Amino acid sequence: MQLLLIRHGESQGNVESRLQGRADFPLSDLGVGQAGALADKLASSGIDALYSSPLLRAKMTADAVAGAAGLDVVEDDRLQEYDVGEISGMTWPEVKERYPEIARQYREESEFPRFPGSESRDDFSARVQASINEIVVRHKDDGKVAVVTHGGPILVYVMESLGTPYSRPPRFRVDDTSIHTIEFSERAGFPERTIVGLNDISHLRSLDRVTADASSEEAEE
């Protein structure tokens, strides 16, 4: 089976350059257009099941896909973005003013800083891995399964699939509505997981602006 890990479309929080975390922002006008383009692509390629983070920016993206593909959306709280705690929803100027040392560490050091009130990185990775692995087992006999989530969970799962520690800076981009495809196989002599596509945004070529700072440097978008 093929697992499609998909980032949500551009949100209003992205437009305002906020560290969203668990803060709930709707899609921007551009994000709605991106979600529509994504939905058209997936409806034509065929998917068997659709999962989503319950956060609004992901759910709105998944709902667009569901409408085009004729599927129901299954929500899973474990697919939510990394919880950045007290800085959730802040802009970078606000973070720099209130937590200058954390802002410095975030921009200048390779290790992840610990935000006040945030979840641990290990807990974050564990919940994401558990959720997606359960989906894979549940649909091992299906063709394609789509999971609409956030930059952080995609980075965590793909890096784990590559056998690479979750670290900064990311080694691949996670653009708005990008599709990251992992193929699972039980055939002897083949790897269990094979990355067959990263950051596919070909469906956005018809839009005036295909990305909005799409790389999502960290999990907090």
C-alpha positions, 0 to 999 in steps of 0.5 A: 500500500501507499501512504500519502502524508499531506500538509495542510494548505496555507493557513491564516496563521502562516500568513501572519507568520505565527508559530501555530502549534495547537492554535487553531487557524482556518485556511487563508484564501490561497490555502482554500485554493491549494486544498481544491487543487489537491482535492482534484489531484487525489480524486483522479488518482484514487484513494481508499481512506482519508485521515486528518488532524482535527486542527482546522487548517488540516480538517478544512484541507481534508474536507476538500479532498473528501468532497472530491473523492467521496470519502469520509474524514477520520480524525485522530488527535495524535496527528495534531502539530507539535504543542509549543506551549505558551508561545502557541499563536505568537509571532516571532517578534512577540517570541523574541520580546517575551522569550529572547533566549529561546528565540536565539536558541531556535534560530542559532543552535542545532538542538531544539529549544524547550518552549515553556509548557510544550510537550517533549519531542520524544512524546511528540514523535511517539504519538505521531509514530503510533497513529500513523503505524496503526493506520498503515496496519489497518489499511495494509491491503488497500491501495492508497491512504491519505493522511492530512496533517502538519509539517512536524508530523510529516518530518518526524515520520519521514525521517524515521522511515529514512532512519534519520534522527529528527533534527534541525535543520530539515533535509527536505521541504514540506510545502503547503499541500505537499504530498510525501509518499511512502510505499509499504511492502511485505515482500521478502528482500524488500525494505518495509518502507520505501520513500517514493516521493517527497514534497510533490506540489505539482498540483499547485502549478495552476495557482498564481502563487504555489507556496507561502514560505512553504518549507516549514522549518520546524514542526511548529507550523 
